[in-house]
C-alpha cells in the first residue's frame, strides 16, 4: 500500500524555483535571469554576452538530479544551466534565454543528455539561435551501458557521464579554444565514458505517493546516474532512472553483497554515480570494490577517482558507476581549475550577494503586435469552422485525460493525459482572447505558442513543431481549403519526423497522423466531398493509433519498455492525436456558420 512520501518542502509545484533561490544564495558567483521563475536559468555572475570572449558551455534538463546541473556552473566548467520542472525537459524559450544571456562572438556549445525531449527542445532552440546570428554547436551524451549501442532511434540514455563531459568542455572553453574545437573535445569525451546504475529503492516525486515497485529484498540494475573519472574515470552518486523518466531498468534481482553488484556493473560497462539518499559510507565501499576490480580483474589502473553526489534522482537509494577511458588531454581537462561549486576539487572566490540580470531580448527584436492578436471577433465562415474544430478537439482531449494517463502509466511515465489536458485547457482560454480565427495560418501559429508556454517535455515541443510546420505551409493562403489543410498536415508530419526521428510503425503520434494524411489525400484527389474525406481519414487515425498495441516502440521512452508490457496499452501519444483529429473532423457536420459577406 502506497503512502505520500515525506518531503521537507513548501509547495510541490514550486520546488524548482525555491531550489534555485537557495542555490544562488549559497554559492558565490552564481546568478539567475530576471525572467525567473518562468525562465529557470542559472549562470555565471561574471559573464555578459557582449563582452564574453570565450565559448559559452550550456547544459540543462529536468530538475531532481541535483547537484546536476546547477552545481557545476562556474569558471572552468558550465557557463549557464537551464532547468526544467522535476523530470521535465526545459522549454525552448528558457534555453534561448540562456543562449542569448551568455553567448559572445565565439559562440556556445550545448551539452545535451540523450532524451527525446531534451534533444528536441535544445535542437529547436539551437536552430532559432542560429537564425538570430549566434554560433551554436550541440553535443549529445548517451553513456548508458545498460542499453545496447542502438536502441531504436532513441539510443542510449544520457546519465552521470554527462558531468565529466561538461568538465572537459568547460576546461577546453576556458583555455580559449574555438567553438569547433571545444565541441570536438566534448564529443571525444562522450565517446570514452560509460555509466550503469543500481537502485535499492525508487524515488518519490514532491507531493506524490511513494511507490512500492521494488520489494524489500530487491534491487534494480541498469537505471543509471553517477560518475567516477580515472584512466578509466569513476564516480558515484544517487539515482533512480526508472522513476526519473518512467522507463524501467535492465533487470530486477535479489539484493546481493555490494562487491557482487559492483563486479556485475563493471562487467557490463567494460563489455564491447550516486543517487539521492545513499550514505557516503556505502558509496566509499562501492568505490573500494570498483577500483580493486578494475585493477585485479581487468588490469586497468585508475588515474582519478571522484566519489559523491553528482547526478541524483531525488531521494532514491543506489549508486551508479561511470568509467571514462582517459588520455593525457582528458586528464588535463579534468585537472584544470574550476570554480564550479559542486565539482569535488572545491571552489575559490569570496562570498558575494547573488545578482539578477535582465533576460536578453531576441536579436530580431520582433514581437507580435497586439493589433494582430486582437482582431475583430466577428467571424467569417472559415473562422467559424476553425473555432468549432479547435474547440471540439480540445474538449475531447480534456474528456479522455484519465484514459491517456492510464495508458501512459503502463508504457511511459504516466503524465501524457495531464500534459495534454494542460495544453487543451490553455488553448480554450487563449482562443477566446487572442486567436485571429479569420486567419487560419496565424491561428495555428498561436496554438503553437500556447503549447510551448504550458506543455513541458517531448509532447509540448513536438506539438509546437507540428504547428510551426503547418503555419509555414498555410501562410499567405487567404481562403484555406481542404487541400491546403491536407498539405499542412503532411508538412507537420515531415517536420516531426525530421526533428524527432520517428516514422510510421515506430509507435508514436505519427502512427495516427500518417494514415489520416494518406487517406485524406486519397479521398480529396478522388473528388470526394471534403467533409466526408475528413471524417473517413479520422477513422484511419483511430485505427492507426489502436494498431500501436502490436508495435515495438523505436522512439521515445517506450523504446525502453519490453514488448509484452507495451502490448497492454496503445501508445498514448497516438491515441491523443487520433482523439483531437477525430473530434475536429466530426464537428464539421451539422455546424451553423454565418455566410461569407
Buried (B, 14 or more C-beta within 10 A) or exposed (E): EEEEBEBEEEEEEEBBBEBBBEBBEEBBBBBBBBBBBEBBBBBBBEBBBEEBEBBBBBBBBBBBBBBBBBBBBBBBBBBBBBBBBBBBBBBBBBBBBBBBBBBBEBBBBBBBBBBBBBBBBBBBBBEBBEEBEBBBBBBBBBBBBBBEEEBBBBBBBBBBBBBBBBBBBBBBBBBEBBBEBBBBBBBBBBBBBBBBBBBBBBBBBBBBEBBEBBEEEBBBBBBBBBBBBBBBBBBBBBBBBBBBBBBBBBEBBEEBEBBEBBBBBBBBBBEEBBBBBBEEEBBEBBBBBBBBBBEEEEEBEBBBBBBBBBBBBBBBBBBBBBBBBBEEBBBBBBBBBBBBBBBBBEBEBEEEEBEEBEBBEBEEEEEEEEEEBEBEEEBBBBBBBBBBBBBBBBBBBBEBBEBBBBBBBBBBBBBBBBBBBBBBBBBBEBBEEBBBBBBBBBBBBBBBBBBBBBBBBBBBBBBBBBBBBBBBBBBEBEEBEBBBBBBBBBBBBEBBBEBBBBBBBBBBBBBBBBBBBBBBBBBBEEEBEBBEBBBBBBBBBBBBBBBBBEBBBBBBBBBBBEEEEBBEBBBBBBBBBBBBBBBBBBBBEEBEBEEEE
